[in-house]
Amino acid sequence: MDTLIIQVTNKNVHSLLNELEKLHLIKVLKKENTFSQKLSEKFAGKLPIDAAKKLQERIKQSRDEWDM
């Protein structure tokens, strides 16, 4: 038998998976999210360096405006 990793994209799927398990068609091994990943790791390198620098400058500028 094969072991598959699936990502649930709809909350209604859980009841369907439970029914399939009751029919002995599948076995749910883990019901929790096993892909806990830091957001900094998940999105690292997704923004071009020049855009990231401009964004950081804009964030700093907007924070400075609050201090005035």
C-alpha positions in Angstrom: 0.0 0.0 0.0 1.1 3.6 -0.7 1.4 6.3 1.9 0.4 9.7 0.5 0.6 13.2 2.0 -2.3 15.4 1.1 -3.1 19.0 1.9 -6.7 19.7 2.9 -8.0 22.8 1.1 -11.6 22.6 2.3 -12.8 22.0 5.9 -15.6 19.7 4.6 -13.1 17.1 3.5 -12.5 16.0 7.1 -15.9 14.4 7.3 -15.3 12.7 4.0 -12.0 11.3 5.1 -13.6 10.0 8.3 -16.2 8.2 6.3 -13.6 6.6 4.0 -11.7 5.5 7.1 -14.8 3.9 8.6 -15.2 2.0 5.3 -11.6 0.8 5.7 -10.6 2.4 2.4 -8.0 4.6 4.0 -6.3 5.1 7.3 -5.6 8.6 8.6 -2.2 8.6 10.1 -2.0 12.2 11.4 -4.7 14.7 11.7 -2.5 17.6 12.6 -0.5 20.0 10.4 3.0 18.5 10.0 4.3 21.4 7.9 4.9 23.9 10.6 7.3 26.3 9.0 8.4 29.8 10.1 7.0 32.5 7.8 10.5 34.0 7.5 11.6 30.6 6.1 8.5 30.2 3.9 8.8 33.6 2.2 12.6 34.0 2.2 13.8 35.1 -1.2 10.3 35.7 -2.6 10.8 39.4 -3.1 13.5 40.9 -5.3 16.3 42.5 -3.3 15.7 46.0 -4.7 11.9 45.8 -4.0 12.7 44.6 -0.5 15.0 47.5 0.1 12.4 50.0 -1.1 9.7 48.3 1.1 12.0 48.5 4.1 12.7 52.2 3.4 8.9 52.9 3.1 8.2 51.1 6.3 10.9 53.1 8.1 9.6 56.3 6.7 6.0 55.5 7.8 7.2 54.7 11.3 9.1 57.9 11.5 6.0 59.8 10.5 4.2 58.4 13.5 6.9 59.7 15.8 6.3 63.3 14.6 
